[in-house]
Amino acid sequence: MEILLIRHGQSNGNSKNIVQGTQDEGLSELGKEQANKLSEYFNVNDLSAIYSSNLGRAIQTAEPTAKKLNLNIKINPDLQEAGFGIWEGLTYEGVREQFPVEYSAWHKNYYIRPPWFESFELHQKRIRKSIETILSNHSIDDKIAVFTHGGSIKTQVGFFMALSGEDLAQFTIKNCSLTLVKFNPTTSYIHGKLLYYNKDVIS
């Protein structure tokens, strides 16, 4: 089985450099264009199923591909981004000014999060649970698209590449980029192999 993790297109929050987390303003106009271009990458029968975070920016990104391939979008709230607590709604510049110590620590080590964040461990476990559910519900020959968020994808990149928090802090997951994890010949989560990440398929 192959699981394709796809970050949502540019959101309104992304365009304003706002910390979003669980907040949701949907896609920007550019993000909608990106979602449409992304759908052009896929052909009929490329995917067996489509899953999405319950946040609108992920669902809106999935919709053009789901429509093209005539697939329903299976919504899973466990695929959403980490909660950032009191930072949500602030710009990153504002966060850096108001919380310089916490901001600096997080950007140096992705595993270190302020107490008002969802912890990295809980976030990683939540995304892992979602993937394990998909693995149990589909056959070994299926290819599944999962529309989710940058931080949620980074938890998986960190696990499958065995990265330190310092290494993972250097990763940026691009809007509408693809990250592929292959599970074969077993569908056991711990035997997944990261084939690529941040694959850019839109111009």
Secondary structure by P-SEA (a helix, b strand, c coil): cbbbbbbbccccccccccccccccccccaaaaaaaaaaaaacccccccbbbbcccaaaaaaaaaaaaaacbbbbbbcccccccccccccccaaaaaaacaaaaaaaaacccccccccccaaaaaaaaaaaaaaaaaaccccbbbbbbbcaaaaaaaaaaaacccaaaaaaccccccbbbbbbbcccccccccccccccccccc
